[in-house]
């Protein structure tokens, strides 16, 4: 009699758990489109390629990028393409700083060039999503982006101590995230790589901190929180 009683208790508890479980926003999967907002933090830097002159001179002995932190604010639009694929637009305003560190011999000193950026980013992405597992789903994204730097110093006149940066850049994005369904919204943490493919360095042989650099390409790691409805 003890074994049937134990089985009865287990079956009763599992049945009660199923009765209490609720699928949130079941109708959401059939929506043709929906919108949201994005809050994010970024870790950005440059990928630096030295110019040949760097090896021929002995004044600047170190020129390397530094990683810094910033934040993003954005909007999100999602269009359903099929059961597993969506088209996603995620325009953002990014506040970032990609700094450069220099070490000089004559006179000996260490210098950091702070390159502040206020970027308007226009990414377009394809989203591949898994089957829904209760109130959770996993997804990956891949896409292209165009960035425009509102704080670009490419046209600065008194630039003897500057490293000039172009306003426009383009690149790619790859990432993955989770969707957690609540009764009235979706909470989506996401991690992505957002890298530039263009050379944003405005080369000028007359600028001492610039002439040791051949190319600069942007690199960014982004952790985002999307709130979608």
N, C-alpha and C positions, 0 to 999 in steps of 0.2 A: 504493500500500500504506500510505502514511502516514495518509491520511484515515480508512480503516477502523480503523486502530489507535487513532487519537485518539477516534473514536466508541466503540470498545470500552472504552477507559479511562473515558470519561464515563459510559457506561451501567453499567459495573461499580461505579463510585463511588456513583452514585445508587442502585443496587440495594443496596449495602452500607449506605447511610444509612437506607434504608427498613427494612432488616432490623434495624438498631439502634434505630429509633424505637419507643417504647412508649407506648401510651395508658394513663394512670394512672386508677384508680378508675372504670372504664367502667360499673360497675353503679350508680354513685352517681346518675345521672340518673333512674333508676327508683325511687329511694327515696321513699316517701310523706311522710316528714318526717326532719329531722336537726337537730342542735344544735351550738352553738359558743360561743365567748367573744369579747368585744370589748375592745380596748384603744384608747384614742383621746386626742387632744389637741384642745382647743377654743380659739377666739378669740372672746370674747363682749363685748357692750356693750349699751347701751340706745339705742333711738330716742327722742329727747326732743322733746316738744312744749311750748313755753313757754306759761305762763298770761298772760292780759292784763295782770296786775299787774306782770309783768316789764318792760313798756314804760313803766309809770306810775311806777316807783320808780327811784332812782338810786344805791342802795346796792350791790346786786349787779349788775354790768355784764356778766358772762359766766357762763353756766351751760351746760355741754356735757358729753357723755359721753366716756369714755375706753375704749379697747380694751385688754383684758387676756387673759392666757393661763391655761388650766386643763387638767384632764384628766378622763377618763371611764373607768369600769369597768362592764362589762355582760355579760349573757347573751344568747344568740341562739337563737331557735327558728324553723325554716323549714318550711312546709307546702306541698307541691307541689299546685298547682291544675290545671295543664295543662302542655303541653310548653314553653311560653314564659312562664308566669305562676306566681308563688309568693306565698303570704301569709307575711309575716315579722313576728315579734314580737321587739323588741330592748330590754327594760327595762334601764335604766342608772342608775348613781349618778354624778352629775356634781359636780365641785368647780370652781366658777367665781367670778369676781369682776367685777362690773359697776360701775365707779367713775364718780363725777361730779366734774368740775372746776369750781370757782367762782373768780371774780376780783371782789374788793370794793373800793369806793372809800373808805369812811369807817369805820375806817382802811384804808389800802391793804394788801391781803394776798391771797395765793393759797391756796386751800384745796382739798384733795382728800378727798371722802367715799368711803371704802372700803366697798362693799356686798358683803360676802361671802355666797355662796350654796352650800348643799349640797342639790342637787336630786335627787329621785327622778323619773325620766322614764319614761313609759309610751308609747312609740310603736308604732303598728300601720301596716304599710306593704304596698303592693303592689309586687312586684318583677317587672320585665320583663327577660328575659334573652335573649341572642342564641344562635344555634347555637354549639355548641362547636367551636373552632378548635384542633384538637390538644388540648393541655393548658391551654388558656386560653379564657375566655369574658368578654364584656362585658355589663354590666347597668345598668339605671336603677331608681330607687326613687321612690315618691311616697306620702305618707301623712299621718296626723294624730297628734298627741301630746297628752298631759296631763302637766304638770310640777307637783311639789309641793316647795316650798322648806322644808327642815327648819330652816334658819337664819333664817327670816322674823322681822323685827322689828316687824311690824304692831301687836302688842299691847304694845310697850314703853311704859312710863309716863314715865320721865325722857327725853324725846325732843326737848328744845329744839334740839339740834344734829343731829338725825337726819333722814333721808329714809326714811319708812316704805314698806315693800314688802309686797305681799300674798303669801300662801303659795301660792295656786293660780294656774295659768296654762294656757292651751291654745294650740295653734298647728299649723303644718304643717311638713313636711320634704320636700325634694327633693334628689336626689343621683344619683351614678353611681359605678361601680367596676369592678374586674376580679377574676376568679376564676382563680387559678393552681393547677392540680391537681398535687399531689405523690403519691407512692405511698400515703401513709397519712393525708393531711390536705389541706385546701384553704386557701390563703393568699389573703386578699381585701382589698386596699387600697381605701378608699372615701372620697370627698369628698362632703359634703352641706351644705346650708343648713337650719338649724333655727330658725325664727322664731316668736315669740309673736304672737298676734292680740289678746289681752286687754290691758287697762290694769292694770299691776301697782302703780301708784303709789297709795298711800293719801293722798289730798289732805287737808291740814290747814292752814288759813289762819293758825294761830297759830305755825307753825314757819317760821322765816325762810328756811331752805334748801329748804323744801318748797313754800312758797306761790308761788314763781316758776315752778313746774312744773305743767303741766296733766296730761299723760299720759306714761307710760314704757312702752315695748314692748320686749321682749327680742329680741336679734339674736345669732345664733351661727353661726360656721363651724366645722365639725368634720371632722377627718381621722382616720379609723378604720382599724384593722387587725382583721379578723375571722379567727379560726382555727376552721375548721369541719371536722366529721368525717362 
